[in-house]
């Protein structure tokens, strides 16, 4: 039986410079992202779209969501399968294609996790479990582009 989980976030535009959106160049793309009982995230658009490079943009957040979802599933499956992970870092990359009309879409994301396990005998299983994590990741299953992964597994 399926179970629903509901989420709520509040986005508030903070970039009104006094004249609203009267001109494309007269407003900032800054905003806050709020979720109850969690720290506020300061957001903007990508600098390519007149955004603040010091703030998170939606593209950063999408890539981060895919990476963290994969990691959390991966760590779960490792714990179930007896693979002891002692460190995990992912340098995820994404490609967004901007169309001539200004719209765009991600064409792919590649996760590049570097995982450290406690014993050499765990390396093959540790690599294999990335496929299972990809199959279970809620975010990866919700996007319409491929989420690839190129893992590196090390022994501590």
N, CA and C of each residue as an Amber inpcrd file, in Angstrom:
protein
   468
   0.8400000  -1.1850000   0.0000000   0.0000000   0.0000000   0.0000000
   0.8850000   1.2490000   0.0000000   0.5530000   2.1890000  -0.8310000
   1.3020000   3.4440000  -0.9140000   1.0330000   4.3160000   0.3040000
   2.0410000   5.0940000   0.6630000   1.8960000   6.0390000   1.7530000
   2.3350000   7.4040000   1.2390000   1.5470000   8.4140000   1.4830000
   1.8790000   9.7630000   1.0480000   2.6480000  10.5120000   2.1260000
   3.6090000  11.3190000   1.6850000   4.3490000  12.2160000   2.5640000
   4.1600000  13.6130000   1.9960000   3.8090000  14.5420000   2.8250000
   3.5280000  15.9060000   2.3650000   4.6260000  16.8550000   2.8410000
   4.9870000  17.7940000   1.9790000   6.0380000  18.7530000   2.2810000
   5.5190000  20.1530000   2.0190000   6.0710000  21.1180000   2.7560000
   5.6330000  22.5000000   2.6030000   6.8460000  23.4050000   2.7170000
   6.9390000  24.3330000   1.8140000   8.0090000  25.3260000   1.8450000
   7.4190000  26.6830000   1.4950000   8.0300000  27.7330000   1.9960000
   7.5930000  29.0840000   1.6730000   8.7420000  29.8030000   0.9730000
   8.4590000  30.3310000  -0.1890000   9.4170000  31.1210000  -0.9510000
   8.9300000  32.5660000  -0.9020000   9.8130000  33.4840000  -0.4890000
   9.4390000  34.8970000  -0.4460000  10.4580000  35.7150000  -1.2200000
   9.9920000  36.4250000  -2.2260000  10.8480000  37.2880000  -3.0310000
  11.2840000  38.4780000  -2.1920000  12.5740000  38.7570000  -2.1500000
  13.1230000  39.8660000  -1.3640000  13.8290000  40.8850000  -2.2500000
  13.6540000  40.7840000  -3.5510000  14.4270000  41.5880000  -4.4870000
  13.7520000  42.8280000  -5.0450000  12.6570000  43.2790000  -4.4390000
  12.0140000  44.5100000  -4.9140000  12.8910000  45.6920000  -4.5490000
  13.3430000  46.4330000  -5.5500000  14.2140000  47.5950000  -5.3400000
  13.4310000  48.9010000  -5.2800000  12.1170000  48.7830000  -5.1220000
  11.2820000  49.9740000  -4.9910000  10.3180000  50.1750000  -6.1490000
  10.6010000  49.5500000  -7.2740000   9.7090000  49.7040000  -8.4390000
   9.1770000  48.3660000  -8.9300000   9.3430000  47.3240000  -8.1190000
   8.8300000  46.0120000  -8.5020000   9.4880000  45.5040000  -9.7730000
   8.6950000  44.9030000 -10.6070000   9.2110000  44.3320000 -11.8540000
   8.9050000  45.2370000 -13.0450000   9.0160000  46.5470000 -12.8370000
   8.7060000  47.4780000 -13.9240000   9.6910000  47.3740000 -15.0890000
  10.8800000  46.8030000 -14.8320000  11.8730000  46.6240000 -15.8860000
  12.7230000  45.4160000 -15.5140000  13.1080000  44.6400000 -16.4980000
  13.8810000  43.4180000 -16.2890000  15.1590000  43.6660000 -15.4870000
  15.7410000  44.8210000 -15.6070000  17.0060000  45.1320000 -14.9270000
  16.8130000  45.8430000 -13.5880000  15.5820000  46.1310000 -13.2000000
  15.3320000  46.9210000 -11.9990000  15.0080000  46.1160000 -10.7470000
  15.0730000  44.8210000 -10.8210000  14.7710000  44.0360000  -9.6240000
  15.8160000  42.9450000  -9.4390000  16.0170000  42.5920000  -8.1780000
  16.9270000  41.4960000  -7.8550000  16.1700000  40.1800000  -7.8490000
  16.8780000  39.1320000  -8.0730000  16.2730000  37.7830000  -8.0930000
  16.3510000  37.1170000  -6.7160000  16.7190000  37.8490000  -5.6920000
  16.8900000  37.2890000  -4.3570000  15.5620000  36.8830000  -3.7320000
  15.6380000  35.8540000  -2.9160000  14.4610000  35.3380000  -2.2170000
  14.9130000  34.4930000  -1.0350000  13.9890000  34.1960000  -0.1590000
  14.2830000  33.2880000   0.9460000  13.4510000  32.0300000   0.7730000
  14.0300000  30.9430000   1.2440000  13.3690000  29.6420000   1.2220000
  13.2230000  29.2250000   2.6780000  11.9850000  29.0660000   3.1140000
  11.7290000  28.7480000   4.5150000  10.9560000  27.4440000   4.6380000
  11.4070000  26.6250000   5.5620000  10.7130000  25.4120000   5.9450000
  10.6090000  25.4630000   7.4610000   9.4380000  25.2090000   7.9880000
   9.2070000  25.3370000   9.4220000  10.2680000  24.6110000  10.2470000
  10.7890000  25.3070000  11.2430000  11.7740000  24.7890000  12.2040000
  13.1340000  24.4630000  11.5930000  13.4430000  25.0710000  10.4350000
  14.7370000  24.8580000   9.7870000  15.3380000  26.2120000   9.4330000
  16.6700000  26.2710000   9.2890000  17.2950000  27.5430000   8.9220000
  16.7960000  28.0520000   7.5670000  16.7220000  29.3460000   7.4390000
  16.3110000  29.9700000   6.1800000  17.4710000  29.8820000   5.1900000
  17.1390000  29.5870000   3.9510000  18.1270000  29.5390000   2.8690000
  17.9370000  30.7860000   2.0230000  19.0330000  31.4750000   1.7650000
  18.9730000  32.6440000   0.8980000  19.1870000  32.1800000  -0.5340000
  18.2440000  32.5460000  -1.4030000  18.3120000  32.1010000  -2.7820000
  18.3490000  33.2580000  -3.7610000  18.6920000  32.9360000  -4.9760000
  18.7110000  33.8750000  -6.0830000  18.6660000  33.0500000  -7.3580000
  18.7460000  33.6990000  -8.4880000  18.8980000  32.9510000  -9.7260000
  20.3920000  32.7860000  -9.9940000  20.7070000  31.9610000 -10.9570000
  22.0850000  31.7810000 -11.3830000  22.6190000  33.1310000 -11.8770000
  23.8970000  33.4210000 -11.6630000  24.4430000  34.6950000 -12.1540000
  24.2200000  34.9170000 -13.6570000  24.1270000  33.8370000 -14.4240000
  23.8600000  33.9710000 -15.8660000  22.4980000  34.6080000 -16.1280000
  21.6320000  34.5820000 -15.1210000  20.2770000  35.1310000 -15.2520000
  20.0700000  36.2770000 -14.2630000  21.1090000  37.0790000 -14.0760000
  21.0900000  38.2740000 -13.2440000  20.9740000  37.9660000 -11.7440000
  21.4470000  36.8130000 -11.3370000  21.3560000  36.4270000  -9.9390000
  22.6060000  36.7410000  -9.1420000  22.5030000  36.5450000  -7.8480000
  23.5830000  36.7940000  -6.8940000  24.4020000  35.5150000  -6.7400000
  25.6660000  35.5540000  -7.1440000  26.5060000  34.3540000  -7.1140000
  26.8040000  33.8560000  -5.7030000  26.4930000  34.6540000  -4.6850000
  26.7470000  34.2570000  -3.2990000  25.5660000  33.5160000  -2.6760000
  24.4900000  33.3710000  -3.4250000  23.2910000  32.7090000  -2.9040000
  22.9950000  31.4450000  -3.7070000  22.2980000  30.5220000  -3.0760000
  21.9210000  29.2760000  -3.7450000  20.8850000  29.5590000  -4.8270000
  21.0360000  28.8740000  -5.9530000  20.0380000  29.0200000  -7.0100000
  19.2970000  27.6940000  -7.2020000  18.1670000  27.7130000  -7.9030000
  17.3920000  26.4780000  -8.0660000  18.1830000  25.3370000  -8.6970000
  19.0900000  25.6700000  -9.6020000  19.8900000  24.6290000 -10.2460000
  20.8270000  23.9680000  -9.2370000  21.4500000  24.7910000  -8.3680000
  22.2820000  24.2450000  -7.2850000  21.4620000  23.3150000  -6.3970000
  20.2730000  23.7600000  -6.0780000  19.4250000  23.0090000  -5.1450000
  18.9640000  21.6830000  -5.7510000  18.6530000  21.6910000  -7.0540000
  18.2560000  20.4440000  -7.7130000  19.4050000  19.4480000  -7.6800000
  20.5890000  19.9060000  -8.0420000  21.7680000  19.0470000  -8.0380000
  22.0540000  18.5310000  -6.6230000  21.9640000  19.4030000  -5.6350000
  22.1830000  19.0040000  -4.2400000  21.1390000  18.0010000  -3.7700000
  19.9010000  18.1920000  -4.1810000  18.8300000  17.2670000  -3.7980000
  19.0890000  15.8660000  -4.3540000  19.4830000  15.7980000  -5.6060000
  19.7880000  14.4980000  -6.2120000  20.9600000  13.8310000  -5.5010000
  21.9970000  14.6000000  -5.2330000  23.1860000  14.0550000  -4.6020000
  22.9000000  13.5710000  -3.1790000  22.1990000  14.3760000  -2.3950000
  21.9540000  13.9800000  -1.0060000  20.9620000  12.8260000  -0.9180000
  19.9660000  12.7950000  -1.7890000  19.0150000  11.6830000  -1.7960000
  19.7450000  10.3750000  -2.1110000  20.5970000  10.4090000  -3.1250000
  21.3720000   9.2190000  -3.4910000  22.2330000   8.7700000  -2.3080000
  22.9350000   9.7220000  -1.6830000  23.8060000   9.3860000  -0.5640000
  23.0330000   8.7310000   0.5760000  21.8820000   9.2860000   0.9140000
  21.1140000   8.7480000   2.0370000  20.6260000   7.3260000   1.7620000
  20.1580000   7.0700000   0.5400000  19.7680000   5.7010000   0.1810000
  20.9910000   4.7860000   0.1760000  22.0860000   5.2670000  -0.3730000
  23.3050000   4.4760000  -0.4480000  23.7720000   4.0640000   0.9510000
  23.8380000   5.0160000   1.8610000  24.2640000   4.7070000   3.2320000
  23.3180000   3.6960000   3.8790000  22.0240000   3.8290000   3.6080000
  21.0480000   2.8730000   4.1370000  21.3520000   1.4620000   3.6350000
  21.5160000   1.3340000   2.3120000  21.7570000   0.0030000   1.7550000
  23.1000000  -0.5650000   2.2190000  24.0960000   0.2740000   2.3790000
  25.3740000  -0.2040000   2.9050000  25.2070000  -0.7460000   4.3150000
  24.4670000  -0.0360000   5.1470000  24.2820000  -0.5070000   6.5230000
  23.5290000  -1.8380000   6.5530000  22.5520000  -2.0010000   5.6810000
  21.7860000  -3.2470000   5.6110000  22.6500000  -4.4000000   5.1020000
  23.5410000  -4.1130000   4.1690000  24.3690000  -5.1490000   3.5330000
  25.7020000  -5.3860000   4.2270000  25.9590000  -4.6940000   5.3340000
  27.1980000  -4.9140000   6.0720000  28.4250000  -4.2320000   5.4840000
  28.2060000  -3.2370000   4.6260000  29.3180000  -2.4560000   4.0810000
  29.5110000  -1.2620000   5.0100000  30.6450000  -1.1720000   5.6320000
  30.8980000  -0.1090000   6.6040000  31.5570000   1.0720000   5.8980000
  30.7730000   2.1260000   5.7290000  31.2530000   3.3510000   5.0970000
  31.7750000   4.2640000   6.1960000  32.9880000   4.7770000   6.0030000
  33.5780000   5.6770000   6.9970000  33.6730000   7.1140000   6.4900000
  33.4980000   7.3100000   5.1880000  33.5010000   8.6690000   4.6190000
  32.7870000   8.6420000   3.2740000  32.1530000   9.7570000   2.9330000
  31.4150000   9.8630000   1.6680000  31.4400000  11.3200000   1.2340000
  31.8990000  11.5610000   0.0240000  31.8970000  12.9030000  -0.5730000
  31.4400000  12.7540000  -2.0120000  30.5880000  13.6560000  -2.4620000
  30.1340000  13.6160000  -3.8510000  30.3690000  14.9760000  -4.4920000
  31.0850000  14.9870000  -5.5860000  31.2770000  16.1950000  -6.3940000
  30.3730000  16.0680000  -7.6140000  29.0990000  16.3210000  -7.4050000
  28.0940000  16.1390000  -8.4470000  28.1870000  17.2410000  -9.4950000
  27.8650000  16.8830000 -10.7320000  27.8440000  17.8450000 -11.8310000
  26.5310000  17.7100000 -12.5890000  26.1040000  18.7980000 -13.1950000
  24.8810000  18.7740000 -13.9790000  25.0300000  19.6190000 -15.2210000
  24.2920000  19.2540000 -16.2470000  24.2860000  20.0280000 -17.4870000
  22.8800000  20.5340000 -17.7140000  22.7520000  21.8530000 -17.8090000
  21.4750000  22.4640000 -18.1470000  21.6100000  23.0840000 -19.5290000
  20.6400000  22.8260000 -20.3700000  20.6350000  23.3490000 -21.7290000
  19.6380000  24.4990000 -21.7800000  20.1250000  25.6580000 -22.1890000
  19.2360000  26.8130000 -22.3410000  18.8070000  26.8940000 -23.7980000
  17.5080000  26.9420000 -24.0120000  16.9450000  26.9990000 -25.3660000
  16.9970000  28.4380000 -25.8950000  16.8340000  28.5870000 -27.1860000
  16.8880000  29.9220000 -27.8010000  15.7660000  30.8280000 -27.3130000
  14.6490000  30.2420000 -26.8740000  13.5360000  31.0600000 -26.3870000
  13.6750000  31.4380000 -24.9120000  14.7980000  31.0390000 -24.2830000
  15.0330000  31.3780000 -22.8860000  14.6620000  30.2790000 -21.9030000
  13.8650000  29.3030000 -22.3260000  13.5440000  28.1940000 -21.4280000
  14.7570000  27.2710000 -21.3430000  14.6880000  26.2870000 -20.5230000
  15.8100000  25.3710000 -20.4150000  15.4290000  24.1050000 -19.6820000
  16.3560000  23.1710000 -19.6670000  16.1340000  21.9060000 -18.9690000
  17.4810000  21.2520000 -18.6840000  17.5100000  20.4440000 -17.6440000
  18.6990000  19.6530000 -17.3750000  18.6960000  18.4880000 -18.3510000
  19.8520000  18.2280000 -18.9440000  19.9630000  17.0840000 -19.8550000
  20.5430000  15.8710000 -19.1390000  21.2970000  16.1180000 -18.0790000
  21.8180000  15.0160000 -17.2720000  22.4640000  15.5400000 -16.0050000
  22.6000000  14.6430000 -15.0550000  23.3500000  14.8900000 -13.8240000
  24.2540000  13.6840000 -13.6240000  25.4820000  13.9410000 -13.2010000
  26.4030000  12.8580000 -12.8800000  26.8490000  13.0220000 -11.4350000
  26.6270000  11.9770000 -10.6690000  27.0970000  11.9330000  -9.2920000
  28.4800000  11.2860000  -9.3070000  29.3920000  11.8590000  -8.5710000
  30.7760000  11.3760000  -8.5260000  31.1890000  11.0970000  -7.0830000
  30.5090000  10.1460000  -6.4410000  30.8110000   9.9070000  -5.0290000
  32.1550000   9.2090000  -4.8320000  32.8710000   9.6760000  -3.8270000
  34.0630000   8.9890000  -3.3550000  33.7190000   8.4400000  -1.9810000
  33.7420000   7.1340000  -1.8920000  33.3150000   6.4350000  -0.6830000
  34.5200000   5.7140000  -0.0800000  34.6530000   5.8200000   1.2200000
  35.6910000   5.0670000   1.9220000  35.0050000   4.0020000   2.7640000
  35.4640000   2.7600000   2.6030000  34.9320000   1.6480000   3.3820000
  36.0260000   1.1230000   4.3070000  35.6240000   0.3570000   5.2980000
  36.5830000  -0.0620000   6.3260000  37.4250000  -1.2790000   5.9570000
  37.0290000  -1.9950000   4.8900000  37.7730000  -3.2060000   4.5500000
  37.7350000  -3.4440000   3.0450000  38.8420000  -3.9430000   2.5090000
  38.9620000  -4.1900000   1.0730000  37.9050000  -5.1610000   0.5500000
  37.4750000  -6.0910000   1.3730000  36.4760000  -7.0820000   0.9540000
  35.1160000  -6.4410000   0.6510000  34.9280000  -5.2040000   1.0090000
  33.6450000  -4.5120000   0.8250000  33.5800000  -3.7020000  -0.4690000
  34.6790000  -3.5930000  -1.1870000  34.7440000  -2.6890000  -2.3370000
  33.7180000  -3.0280000  -3.4110000  33.6370000  -4.2600000  -3.8450000
  32.7110000  -4.6150000  -4.9390000  31.2590000  -4.3650000  -4.5460000
  30.8780000  -4.7600000  -3.3570000  29.5120000  -4.5370000  -2.8870000
  29.2360000  -3.0390000  -2.7710000  30.2320000  -2.2990000  -2.3140000
  30.0800000  -0.8520000  -2.1730000  29.8170000  -0.2050000  -3.5320000
  30.5000000  -0.6450000  -4.5590000  30.2590000  -0.1150000  -5.9110000
  28.8700000  -0.5080000  -6.4110000  28.5190000  -1.7440000  -6.2190000
  27.2460000  -2.2930000  -6.6860000  26.0380000  -1.5640000  -6.0670000
  26.1330000  -1.1900000  -4.8160000  24.9950000  -0.5860000  -4.1190000
  24.6260000   0.7990000  -4.6520000  25.5060000   1.4320000  -5.4200000
  25.1470000   2.7080000  -6.0520000  23.9970000   2.5180000  -7.0350000
  23.9680000   1.4000000  -7.7240000  22.8720000   1.1310000  -8.6700000
  21.5420000   1.0230000  -7.9280000  21.5590000   0.3270000  -6.8070000
  20.3300000   0.1740000  -6.0220000  19.8760000   1.5140000  -5.4510000
  20.8250000   2.2990000  -4.9580000  20.4790000   3.6250000  -4.4240000
  19.8430000   4.4800000  -5.5120000  20.3670000   4.4100000  -6.7180000
  19.8200000   5.1830000  -7.8330000  18.3800000   4.7540000  -8.1490000
  18.1010000   3.4610000  -8.0330000  16.7580000   2.9440000  -8.2940000
  15.7490000   3.3920000  -7.2360000  16.2120000   3.6640000  -6.0240000
  15.3170000   4.0040000  -4.9300000  15.2170000   5.5030000  -4.6340000
  16.1730000   6.2860000  -5.0980000  16.1890000   7.7150000  -4.7850000
  14.9120000   8.3950000  -5.2730000  14.1750000   8.9810000  -4.3540000
  12.9050000   9.6440000  -4.6810000  13.0930000  10.7600000  -5.7050000
  14.1520000  11.5170000  -5.5470000  14.3740000  12.6660000  -6.4250000
  14.7770000  12.1890000  -7.8170000  15.7010000  11.2360000  -7.9020000
  16.1320000  10.7120000  -9.2040000  14.9560000  10.0960000  -9.9650000
  14.0590000   9.4570000  -9.2340000  12.8890000   8.8520000  -9.8760000
  11.8610000   9.9000000 -10.3200000  12.0410000  11.1410000  -9.9140000
  11.0720000  12.2000000 -10.2100000  11.5040000  13.1190000 -11.3520000
  12.7200000  12.9710000 -11.8290000  13.2100000  13.8540000 -12.8900000
  13.1570000  13.1470000 -14.2430000  13.1540000  13.9340000 -15.3170000
  13.0170000  13.3580000 -16.6580000  14.3250000  13.3670000 -17.4470000
  15.4300000  13.2530000 -16.7460000  16.7380000  13.1750000 -17.3840000
  17.5500000  12.1250000 -16.6420000  18.5830000  11.5850000 -17.2950000
  19.3690000  10.5440000 -16.6260000  20.2050000  11.0860000 -15.4720000
  20.2600000  10.2920000 -14.4030000  21.1440000  10.5730000 -13.2740000
  22.1830000   9.4550000 -13.2850000  23.3690000   9.8050000 -13.7100000
  24.4560000   8.8330000 -13.8090000  25.2800000   8.8700000 -12.5260000
  26.0650000   7.8460000 -12.3200000  26.9670000   7.8610000 -11.1640000
  28.2800000   7.1600000 -11.5280000  29.3470000   7.7850000 -11.0980000
  30.6950000   7.2630000 -11.3300000  31.3730000   7.1950000  -9.9610000
  31.1760000   6.0910000  -9.2530000  31.7240000   6.0120000  -7.8950000
  33.2020000   5.6130000  -7.8560000  33.8600000   6.0890000  -6.8390000
  35.2140000   5.6630000  -6.4840000  35.0970000   5.1290000  -5.0600000
  35.6290000   3.9210000  -4.8480000  35.5820000   3.3360000  -3.5130000
  37.0230000   3.1320000  -3.0270000  37.3020000   3.6520000  -1.8550000
  38.6180000   3.5500000  -1.2350000  38.5130000   2.7540000   0.0570000
  39.6400000   2.2830000   0.5350000  39.6750000   1.5860000   1.8200000
  40.4670000   2.4240000   2.7920000  39.9240000   2.5500000   3.9860000
  40.6030000   3.3440000   5.0230000  41.7240000   2.5440000   5.6350000
